[in-house]
Amino acid sequence: MLGSAGWSIRTHIEVYGGRDQEVEDVEWLELCGREGWIALTMDRRVRYHSAEIAAIRRHRVKAFALASGNLRAADQAHRFLGNEARITAACADPGPFIYAVFADRIERIFPA
């Protein structure tokens, strides 16, 4: 759905193939930082994981995490699409950062 809306999206399965389920978060976060990709995640608790925060800091990752983890795929996409202008504006700032994505807003949650 994001791709059809004009977003350039690379999914885990596209990037990692059969290794998709084995890839640790720190590995894909490093790749996002190295490639300058924006990280979109369903893990709203990512800011509490020390290894992931270290990777986000080290690789200057710009991340957006859904505030609710109980959404269907279409609803997840709608949250990102509904905040597209806010996400674009936030990305003008250098990383690292994490924003929580709500239905009607985004809120910076790291660094606080």
N, C-alpha and C positions, 0 to 999 in steps of 0.2 A: 504494500500500500504506500509506503514512503517513497519507494522507487518510482511508482506511477505518478506521484505528486512532484517528481523532479528532483528528489533527494538522491545523492550518490551514496548508495549503501553497499557495504561489504559485510555479509553475515559470517558468523563463525564457520559454518559449514563450507561456504565459498572459500574462505581463507585457509582453513585447516583440514578440510576434507574429512576423511575417516578418523582423524585424531580429534575431531571437534569436542567430544565429551571428555577427553583427557587433558585438554589445555587448561592450565592454571590461570586464574585471573591476572596474576602478575605478568604472565607471558603476553597475553593479548593487550594488556594496558601498555606494556613496553612497546609493542608494535604500533599501537595507536599514537603514542608519543613520538616515536621515531619517524613515522610516516606523516605526522601532522593530521591524523584522523581524529574526529570527534567521537568520543566513546558514549554510546547509548546503552544503558543497562536497566534491567528490571530489579537489580539488587539495591533496594533503598537503604540497606544497612552497610553499604560499602565503606562509608566513612568510619565505621567502627572496626574495620579489619586492618590491623597495623601493616601487614605485608602489602596490601593493596594501596594503602595511603602512601607508603614508602615508594612504591612504583609510580604512583601518580605524581608525587613530588619530584622524584628523580628524572622522570621523562616528560615532565611539564604537560601532563595530560589535561585536556578539557573534557569533562564528563558531565553527563546529564542522566540522573537516575529517577525512574518513575517513583512517585511518592507512595503509590499503592501497588503492591505486588500481586493483587488478585484480579487483574484485568484480563479480558480476552484480548487476543492479538489485535483485532480491529480497534478496540478501545485504547490499547497501548499506542497504536499509530495515531489515533485521533488526539491523544494527549500531546504527542510531539508536534503534530501538525498545527494544533490549536495554539501552540506556543512558538511557532516558527520565527516570528519577528523578534520575540524576546530571546530566543536561543541565538539567533544571528547577532543581535546586539551584544549579548554576553560574550560571544566568541571574538569580538573585537578586542577584548582584554587578553593579555597573555596568560597562559596557564601557569601553574596548575590550579584547577578548581573543580568542584563538584556542585552542581545545582540539582535540587529536588524539583521534579516536574509534576505540577498539579494540573487539574482540569483548566484552571483559569489564570495560572501564574507560574513563575519559577522562583525559587528561593535559594540563594547561595548557602550551602551547608558546610563547605570546606574551601579554603580555610575560613573559619568563623570570623 
